[in-house]
Amino acid sequence: MKNQEQLVQEEMRKLITKSCATHNSEYYNFQKSLLKFFFGAIDATIDYDEQTIMLWNSKPMSSDAIKLYDINEAVSAKVAYTNLEETLKGCLESGAKQLRFYKTLLFHYNNVKEDIGTDAISA
């Protein structure tokens, strides 16, 4: 019998497959959320035509603990991919924090523009 983490991972893989087959704004936001979570980025942009992912992260913290993060000081990185579905599936990790995040994603995006199937799990 599969445990809850295995079931959530399976559902995430199904959702990733569905999101890559159907490009709409809701699934784009799902893909961005997953990439931002995995890379610890403040923003991510996916260019389907160029097959690149642009990530923005904050610069290393300054010695001044009071100074807040400034978006103008973001550092960008470009990641190329050949298969977005496999790239996104490679972002799946195990852990309590990850499990909570994946359940939230499944709750919000698992039924985008369609009915929930009988094999869908709840968060």
TABEL-V457267 format. One record per helix or strand of 3 or more residues. SS is the DSSP state (H for helix, E for strand). FROM is the first residue (numbers start at 0). LEN is the number of residues. If there is no record, write none. Layout:
# TABEL-V457267
ss-><SS,SS>
from-><FROM,FROM>
len-><LEN,LEN>
This chain:
# TABEL-V457267
ss-><H,H,E,E,H,E,H,H>
from-><3,24,42,51,70,74,83,95>
len-><18,15,5,6,3,6,6,14>
